[in-house]
Amino acid sequence: MTERRTRRRPGENRRRLLEAGLVEFGLFGYHGASTTGIAARAGVPQPHVYASFKTKQALFLACFARLSEVLAEDPEEDPSTPLVCFLYQCVAANGDPGMSDALKPGLLAVRESLGEARFDALLVEGARALIRR
C-alpha cells in the first residue's frame, strides 16, 4: 500500500520550488538546470513547476527576485554558498540576449545596494565555490 503525501499549505510548493531553483540554477546555470531536477530537489511533482511558474525563465527570475530580497534584508550578512553561486550564474545569464533585459536592471540595483566591492567579492566567492564542487 502506498502512503499518501500530506497535503501542503497554499504556496508551499512555490516556496519549495524557489528554494530548489536557487540551488539548481546556482549549480548548473540557467541553461544547465532542468525543471525536472528542480522539481525533484523540491519534492514536488514536475507538472507543479509550470502550475506555479509559466516558464523556466519566470522561475529563474522569481529566484533572482528572492535573492535580491535576501541580500536587501541584511546587506552585511554573508549569504549562503548556494546564493552566491546563484548570483554568479545570474551574471552569466545576463549575457544571454533573452535574459539581459529582465536581469540587468536588477543586477545593477543589487550591485548598487551592496556596493561594487562587496558585489565583486560575492561573485568571486560564487566562482570559487563552483570550482570546488
C-alpha positions as CSV (number, residue, x, y, z in Angstrom):
1,M,0.0,0.0,0.0
2,T,1.4,3.4,-0.9
3,E,1.4,6.2,1.6
4,R,-0.4,9.4,0.8
5,R,1.6,12.5,1.0
6,T,0.3,15.0,3.5
7,R,-1.4,18.0,1.9
8,R,0.8,21.1,1.8
9,R,-0.3,24.6,2.7
10,P,-1.1,27.0,-0.1
11,G,2.1,28.4,-1.5
12,E,4.3,25.7,-0.1
13,N,5.1,24.1,-3.5
14,R,6.0,27.6,-4.8
15,R,8.3,28.2,-1.9
16,R,9.9,24.8,-2.2
17,L,10.4,25.4,-6.0
18,L,12.1,28.8,-5.3
19,E,14.5,27.2,-2.8
20,A,15.3,24.4,-5.1
21,G,15.6,26.7,-8.1
22,L,18.2,28.8,-6.2
23,V,20.3,25.7,-5.7
24,E,19.8,24.1,-9.1
25,F,20.3,27.3,-11.1
26,G,23.3,28.1,-8.8
27,L,24.9,24.8,-9.6
28,F,24.1,24.4,-13.2
29,G,23.2,27.8,-14.6
30,Y,20.1,28.9,-16.4
31,H,20.6,26.6,-19.4
32,G,22.1,23.7,-17.5
33,A,19.4,23.4,-14.8
34,S,16.3,21.4,-15.6
35,T,12.8,21.9,-14.3
36,T,12.8,18.1,-13.7
37,G,15.8,18.5,-11.4
38,I,14.3,21.5,-9.6
39,A,11.0,19.6,-9.0
40,A,12.9,16.6,-7.7
41,R,15.0,18.7,-5.3
42,A,11.8,20.4,-4.1
43,G,10.0,17.2,-3.6
44,V,7.2,18.4,-5.9
45,P,5.7,16.7,-9.0
46,Q,7.2,18.1,-12.2
47,P,3.9,19.5,-13.5
48,H,3.7,21.7,-10.5
49,V,6.7,23.7,-11.8
50,Y,4.6,25.0,-14.6
51,A,1.5,25.3,-12.4
52,S,3.5,27.7,-10.3
53,F,5.6,29.4,-12.9
54,K,4.6,30.0,-16.5
55,T,8.1,29.3,-17.9
56,K,11.6,28.2,-16.8
57,Q,12.6,31.8,-17.3
58,A,9.8,33.0,-15.0
59,L,11.1,30.6,-12.3
60,F,14.7,31.9,-12.8
61,L,13.6,35.5,-12.5
62,A,11.5,34.7,-9.4
63,C,14.6,33.1,-7.9
64,F,16.5,36.3,-8.7
65,A,13.8,38.4,-7.0
66,R,14.1,36.1,-3.9
67,L,17.9,36.5,-3.9
68,S,17.5,40.3,-4.2
69,E,15.2,40.2,-1.1
70,V,17.6,38.1,0.9
71,L,20.5,40.4,0.1
72,A,18.5,43.5,0.9
73,E,17.3,42.1,4.3
74,D,20.9,42.3,5.7
75,P,23.5,43.5,3.2
76,E,26.3,42.9,5.8
77,E,25.4,39.2,6.4
78,D,27.3,36.7,4.3
79,P,24.8,34.8,2.1
80,S,24.9,31.1,1.9
81,T,27.0,29.3,-0.7
82,P,24.0,28.4,-2.9
83,L,23.0,32.1,-3.0
84,V,26.5,33.3,-4.1
85,C,26.6,30.6,-6.7
86,F,23.2,31.7,-8.0
87,L,24.3,35.4,-8.1
88,Y,27.3,34.3,-10.1
89,Q,25.0,32.4,-12.5
90,C,22.8,35.4,-12.8
91,V,25.7,37.5,-14.0
92,A,26.5,34.7,-16.5
93,A,22.9,34.5,-17.7
94,N,22.9,38.3,-18.2
95,G,25.0,37.6,-21.3
96,D,22.0,35.8,-22.9
97,P,20.1,38.2,-25.1
98,G,16.8,36.6,-23.9
99,M,17.6,37.3,-20.3
100,S,19.5,40.5,-20.3
101,D,16.5,42.9,-20.5
102,A,15.0,41.2,-17.4
103,L,18.2,40.7,-15.4
104,K,20.4,43.7,-16.0
105,P,18.3,46.3,-14.1
106,G,18.1,44.0,-11.1
107,L,21.7,43.1,-11.1
108,L,22.6,46.8,-11.3
109,A,20.3,47.5,-8.3
110,V,21.9,44.7,-6.3
111,R,25.3,46.0,-7.1
112,E,24.3,49.5,-6.1
113,S,22.8,48.4,-2.8
114,L,25.8,46.1,-1.9
115,G,28.5,48.4,-3.2
116,E,30.8,47.4,-6.0
117,A,33.5,45.9,-3.8
118,R,31.0,43.6,-1.9
119,F,29.2,42.6,-5.1
120,D,32.5,41.7,-6.7
121,A,33.6,39.8,-3.6
122,L,30.4,37.7,-3.7
123,L,30.9,36.9,-7.3
124,V,34.4,35.7,-6.7
125,E,33.1,33.6,-3.8
126,G,30.5,32.1,-6.0
127,A,33.1,31.3,-8.7
128,R,35.3,29.7,-6.2
129,A,32.5,27.6,-4.8
130,L,31.6,26.3,-8.2
131,I,35.2,25.4,-9.0
132,R,35.5,23.5,-5.7
133,R,32.4,21.3,-6.4
